[in-house]
């Protein structure tokens, strides 16, 4: 719907101390709340909420913060149709009546730093405990406030206040679109926040990277499980560009290990895109997805005579645990859906095509074997189906 803003824009506004408007579903409460990061709860902002929001000023907090502050439920049996998790209301011990904008701001600020014994009960601030899973578990303003605080890199606490019209009725979407323009606020929906959180990747950074093989851009991405991946980009992203998916290999990429061909493949791929343009997607999937320590243990087993596949199985891992959905999402973020793929691994091509990326051409990236990795490469050829030209024998 026109008039709504991007979640990224709302997060930036919150970081800069501005409240935003968050709407829930029309089949739920069908209302909009002002939401502010608790760390920015100044007397001026609380007064704005009281004056122009007019609803109840509440403070959603994470379960961990609620436990530290010993915030107990307001009632033993919650019969609220939406399960809103009110706790006993509080005031900070330094507050007098606790009701002024300044004293409510004081209580909210001190919730972030002080201990449970420093608060009086009952009071004039109404904490709410968010579900651990956030808006993906419960699509409420409580969870939206805490999720947004987390996304903004803040303490997991927010301030919320329902928006009520001058005639005393609740503001609905059309009213809120006017309200946001009058007050210059960003406005999003809880549905948009859920979609944002469920994206396979989120772009976090975009920086220049002068390097040996050219002047690149490096784009940093995070996933919901907090893994970090990067795209090294040469030139402008476009359909048909050259792409390499490179899974992290600390031993080969950094220390020059000859057990594998990873380091030379990475170097060759960067050289290619440096000359021609394109992208290397560097995926944090060490050891075909089993992680660094497990890979080192697999090396120990290989020293006892097992090959790379047998070692994985002996440790209880599948042959290959890598997931290329993240890579497809990184390409989609660039607006790219058709590529020329540098790979010897047909599974990469199949996986990308399953996630909406068309591979126009497969371009081999073979590295001449050395004695230390010849058996490894032969195993990749015979057991993993890599398209290599490795001759048998010693």
C-alpha positions, 0 to 999 in steps of 0.5 A: 500500500502506498504511503508505507515506508521500508523497514530499513528506513524505520530502523534508521529513524529509531536509531536517530531517536525518532518514534515511528508508527507500526500498524498491525493486521486489520483482523487483529487490533487494527490499530497503529502504535507509536514506537520509540527505542527505550534508550531514547525515552526523553521527557520531550518524546514521552510528552509527544506520545502522551499528547499526540498518541493519547493511548497507554504508554507501555514498555515492551521488554525481552524476557531476559530484561523482565527477569532481571527487573523481576517483572511479575505478571499483572494477573495469574490468569491472562484472559486478554484475547490477544494475550498481552503480557502486562506486568505489575506497573512500576515507578523508579524510586527517584520518581515522586508521583511518577506520572509526569513526562519527565518522571515516566522518562526517568523510569524507562531510562532506569529500567535499562540500567538499574536493579529490581529493588530500585523500582516501586510497585505499582507505578505509572509505567506498564512493562510488557513481556515480549515472546522469545520468538518476536513477531514471528511467534506473536504479531503484536506491537509488544514483539514489534517493539523488541524486535525493532530495538534488536534490529537497531542494535539497542537494548531490547526494550521499547516504548509504545503508545496507541494512537487515538483520534481527537474524537476518542476513536482509534486511528485506522490506516487511512487516519494513520497515513495522514498522521504520519505526514503531519508529524513527519514519521516513518510508518510500517506494518507488522507484516512487513517486519515479519517479512523483513525478518524472514528474508534469507539475507539482509544487506548490512554494509557496502564498502570499497575494497581495493585489492590485488586483482582490482578495485572491488566493492564488498557487500556484507550480508547477515542471515537470521541465524547470525551468519555473515557472508560477503559478495566481492563485486567488480563493476555493476551487477547485471544479468549474465555476469560472471559469478563464483560461489566460494565456500570459506576455507580458512586453511586454504584461503588464508594459510595456503594449504595444499590439501585442497584447491580452495586458495588457488580457486579463490585467487583465480576467481578474483583475477577473472572478475577483476578483469571481466567484471562479476562477483565472488560470493564468499559463503561462510560454509567451512568444510562443506558446511561442517565447520572448522573444528569438524573439518580439522577432525576430518583431516585427522581421519584422512591422515589415517587413510579415509578420503574426504567423504568417508571422513565426513561420514565417520564423524556423523556428517552428511557428504555435503551440508552446504545450502546455496539458498543464501547465495541465490538470495544475495544475487536477488538482492543485486537484482541479478537472476541470470549468471555465468557460473564459474564452477566444477560442481553441477550441484551448485548449478542445480541448487541455484536454479531451484532458487530462481537463478538461471545459469546461462553457462557453466565455466570450468575453474580447474586448478592443476593438482599437486601431489598433496591434493591429487587424491582429494581432487580425485575423490571430488571427481569420483564421489562428488560428481565434480567435472574435473580432468584428473588422471588416476595413479600417483 
